Each structure stands twice: as structure tokens, then as C-alpha cells.
Amino acid sequence: MIKNVMRAGATAALALLPLAVPTSATAEAGTARAGAGIDCPSGYVCIYPEVDFGGQPWVRRAADGSVKDLPSAIRDRGSSIRNNSDRTARVYEKRNHTGRWVCVTRSGGSIHDLRGYNLNDQTRSLKINRNDCG
């Protein structure tokens, strides 16, 4: 289930915890599936550089919180997103959780192609929330 909600205003920023790109966690917890890319581990939000969850995802443990400026490995490169955490995830087109955004529901919510939201290759920040999309 995906709810598309976009707005131009900024929202309150959460404290940013140290960023880690746990590629080893992806390799350990994720498995390759034919035609489906690498699975997103439980408890993580994964942003993929290709549509349909293709390529090596950038993964973020939801418990580590939001990211005001995504690392260069995925900044302005995200094309699909999967959320396997118990929180909602918003991906924004600009730093500091500003600009257009799309919300991905918790517990397996996903967007296989960000082109439909005019956010393909425009991922700049990620906000992890405890509230529902909307």
C-alpha cells in the first residue's frame, strides 16, 4: 500500500544520528532474487539506484533516524524504495527534508519506480517517522 502525499513546505527536522552505510548488513540479511534485486533487511529502509529495486541499495536502519543529506552513493540517484521497518519513510527531493516528497508505508511498503512521482534520481534526504503517511 502506497500513499502519495507531496507538499512543498519543510517539516521539523529530527536529530541526525551518525550515518552508517551497512553494506555488510545487506549482504548478510539480503538475498538476491532473480529479477528482483537485493532484498531489504527487516528493520531497514532501502533506496535503490535502479527502478524495480535494482542495483546495490543504500540501506538505513530505521531506528537510527532520519538523514538530512543522503550520502553521495545514493544522493540524487534513487529510483525505487522499500521500507521493511515499523516506521514510515519519506524521501525528499532536497536537503533538510524540504521540497517534494513521497511517503512509503511501514512494514513492506515500496515504490518500484520513483519516475511516477517525479522523484527519480532526485533523492536528497530521508525522514523516518512514527506516524502514518498522510
Buried (B, 14 or more C-beta within 10 A) or exposed (E): EBEEEBEEEEBEEBEBEEEEBBBEBBEEBBEEEEEEBBBBBEBBBBBBBBBEBBBBBBBBBBEBBBBBBBEEEBBEBBBBBBBBBEBBBBBBBBBBBBBBBBBBBBEEBBBBBBEEBEBBEBBBBBBBBEEEBE
